[in-house]
Amino acid sequence: MTSPITILTDATFDEVIGSADKPILVDFWAEWCGPCKMIAPILEEFSVEQSDKFTIGKLDVDANVATATRYSVMSIPTLLLFKDGQVAARLVGAKPKGALLQEITRNL
């Protein structure tokens, strides 16, 4: 089974966000980031458990500097929730699953 998480790049970001039919939570991360690795399994679970409410996208900030800079991502992990192509919420840092879900659903 393939992961329901969408891998985003500088080249695909605007098209994917603009054409999303439901909110999309974008994880700005990097391979070397410990906290990013801590929340990765949670986001995998969300991609299945919450697929009716929102989708998950991941953007590697090292490989896609332009998009990370455009959204002022200064520390990672940063999660941006996009609704109708606009940022609806910004979550910075690793949080437990329940806390993440609460903040996300509050902004849906």
C-alpha angles and dihedrals in degrees: 000000000000120000115261088221115111116224109220130201135182087262097051102031101092094043094049094045093044094049098042111128092202136022115297124208110211119203111207102202146147134216093242095051113109097195089049089058090049094058097038094088090048091053090048088055092047090051088063104027097044100032091120091058105036143348131232128235129181127207121188104220093203093057096036106042096154095062094042089051093047090056093043094242102177101161133024145266092042118166118199120192112210121200119181089349094305131104107257098172141008121206118184125194135013116303133175117271095255094050092048093049092048093053093045097048091046088062099042 
